[in-house]
Amino acid sequence: MNRIFGGEETEIDEHPWLALLNYGLPSTNSFYCGGVLISSRYVMTAAHCVKRPLEDVSVSQVRLGEWDLSRNTDCSRNYCSSDVLDIAVEETVIHENYISGDPSFHHDIALLRLAQDVPFSDFIKPICLPIDTELRKNNFEHFFQSEIAGWGQNEYSTFSEKKLKAKVPVVKLEKCKNIYDYSKHVITDNQICAGGEGGRDICDGDSGGPLMVQIQGKINWMAVGVSSFGPATCGIEGRPSVFTRVTSYIPWILSKIRP
């Protein structure tokens, strides 16, 4: 499940591209990872969410349009959302170079093809990807507002029923490499680091969810990272979490998506 440290509740229709991955029967609601809707047919997530060593589980469904896990119909200030959608997964596409159990989580990215097209609404929309050539060159360390969002364990070690969000800074890659230099993790240019400031962080339980940025003066959000791993203790000052850098995998994503 997601862990958003130092987060606040989102609006009911905020970040409508967030997804929850269900590993059990439709009635069990066994959500252990997140993802992000990138088209009417595909959800992007972390490879280790769908290729789990020593576990005989697979993603059976994706839930979209969720806000409050404790309610069948979500309402906030007399504004109610549509019913959530639980859509079966038709195909799982894992990056060919991902190695299950790799402590550095290199190439930790996967796509889930849904069994049917998703109807868009105020509560279910795809996020943008940094497909533009100039955006692909960007490290997103400056002039961007970056955020994480999800459900789950917060700084009080309790699980949030409602979707949470938190602003997090993107950390310079060289600084991140130096921070993790002591450990078994080897950070590469195909990864992006964020968080570790002011107690706002995503934790190792929140896998597959997006690191999102918003260009100044623009409305649209972009997914620039896929949550991969973080420090053993969440929300530690100076210890960012690590995400798969989406710009490094745009050619791969485009090559795998089909109508």
N, C-alpha and C positions, 0 to 999 in steps of 0.2 A: 504494500500500500504506500501511498504518498506520505511524505513527512515534510511539512512546510513549517520551518521554525521562524518565529517572529512574523507570522503572516496575519492577514486580516481577511474577513469575509469578502468575497466578491459580490458584485451585483448579480442578480439572478440570470441575466443574459450576458454576463461578462466571460470572455474567453470561451466562446461556444464551440471551439474545436477540440476541447479536451475530451479524452476517451478513457474508459476503464476496461481492462482486459479481464474476462471471466474464464477461469480455468476449470470450472466444475460443470455440473448439470445446470440447466437454465434456472432452476429454483434455488440454487445454493448461494448465488451472488458472491462467489469466491474471487474477489478482486485482489490481485497481488501486484499488478503493474499498471502503469498508465501508458498513454499514447496520444497522438495528435492526428486529427483528420486533415489530410492534405488534398483530397479530391472526393468526388461523390462515391468512389469505390475503394479508396486506400487509406489506411491508417499507418503512420510511421511510429516505430517504437524501438526499443533496444533489443539487440540480438539475444542477449542473455535472458530476456523475458520470455522468449519463445524456444530457446534451446537451453534447458536447465539440466545440468549434469546430475545424475543419480536420482532424478525425479521423473516418474512416468506420468507427466501431465502435459497438456497442450492447451492452447488458447481455443476455447470453443465458441466464444461470442465476444463482441465488442459492444459496450454500452455507450451511447451518445445522448446528449441532452440532459445530463444529470446535473443537479445542483445540491439538493439535500437528500442524502442517502436514507434518512429516516422517514421520508414521506413518499407516497405514490405520486402525488401531484405537488409540485413545488410552487409556493406562493411567497411573495415578498411585497409588503406595502400594497396589498390589493391587486398585485400584478402576478398572474399565474402563467406558468410555462405549459407547453404541450407535454404529453406523456413522453417518457424516455423511450429510446429505441434500443432494443437488444438484437443485434444483427449477427448472424452466423458468419464464421470465417471460412472462406472458400479455399484460400491458398495462403501459405506462409512462405515468404521469400527472405532468406537470411543471407547476409553478405558472405560471399564465398571465402573470404580470407579471415573471417571470424573464427577463433578457436575457443571452444567452450572451456572454461576454467582458467583462461589467460588472466593473470593478476592485473595486467595493465588495461584489459578490456579494449584492445585495439580492434577497429572495424566493428564496433558494437552498435550495429544498426540493422533493422529489419523492416519489411513491409508486410502488412496484412491486407490481402484482397478480400473484400466483403462479398457476401453471396448475392447482394442486390445493391442497386444504386440508393444512395441516401438522399431523401428529400430535405432540402435546406429550409431553414426557418430562422427566426431571431435567436433560437436556442441551439441550433445545430448549423455550423458553418465551417468550411475548411480554412485553415490558416494559409498565409502566403509563404512561399519558399524563396530564398535568395537566388533566383535563377539568372538574373541580369549579370552580365560579364563584370561590371564594376562592383556589384555587390559580392560576387564570388571572391574578389580580391581583398575585400574588407575584413579586418580582424575584429571589428565591432567593439573595440576598446575605447572609442571616443565618440561623443556626440550622439549617443544612443541611450534610450531608456530601456533597461532590460528587466524582465520579470520572470518569476516562476509561479506555478499555480498547481493546485491539486487538493486531494483530500488526505486525511490520515493523521499520523502521530505528530503532535506539535511539541513545543518546548516544555509542556506540562506532562508529557508522556501519555497523553490521551488522544484518542482518534477523533478527528473532526467529522461531524456528519455533513457539514456544508463545505463547499468549495472555498479554498483559501488562496490568497496570492501574497507575494512579497517582492519588493524591488531588491535586486541584487546587482552589484557591480561586476562587469566582466574584468577579469584579472589578466594582466599582461602574461603572455605565454611563457616567457623566459622566467618570470617570477614564479609562476606555477611549477615549472620544471624544477626550479631550485627548491621549492617547498617540498615537493615529493621525492627529491633526490635521495633522501634518507631511507626511503621505503622500497618495497618490491615493485612499485609502480613506475613505469617508464612513460613519461608524457611525450607525445609526438605532436607534430604540426597538424595532424588530423583530429586533434582534440581541442576543446575550448574550456576554459575554467571560469567559474563565477561563484560569488557568494563569499562566505567567511568574513563578513563585515557586519558589525552591529547586531549580531545574533540572528541575522536573517540568512536562512540556508535551506537547501534541499538535502535530504539525507539518503543513506544507502538503501533505505527501503523504498524510495521513490525512483523507480527505474522506468525508463521509457518515456517519461513526460518531457515536454519541451522547455528549452530556454528560449524566451521570446524577446525580440527587440522591436522597438518602434522608432522609426526615423523621425527626427525633430521636424515638426510641421506637417507630418503625415498622419493619416488615420490608421492605416493598415499595420497589423502586426506581422512579423515574420518569425518562423521557427529557425533558429540558427544553431541550436544544440539539442541533443537527445540525452537525457539524464542517464549517466553510466555508473559512476561510483563517487564516494566521498569519504571523508575522514571517519574513523570508527566511532568517534563521539561527535554528535551533530552540533552545529552552531558555534564551533570554536573560532574565536577571532584569529584571522590570519590563515585559516585552513579552508581554501575554496573546495567546492565540488567540481567534478570533472564530467564533461559532456562530450559526446561525439560531435565533431564539427560538421554541420550539415553541408556547408559550402564545398567541403572536400569530396562529398558523395553525390553532388547534383548529377553528374553524368551517369552514375550507377542508378540513381533513382529514376531518371528519365528513361533509361534503357529497360527497366523492369516494369514500369507502368504500362498497362494496355487498356483499351476501352472496356 
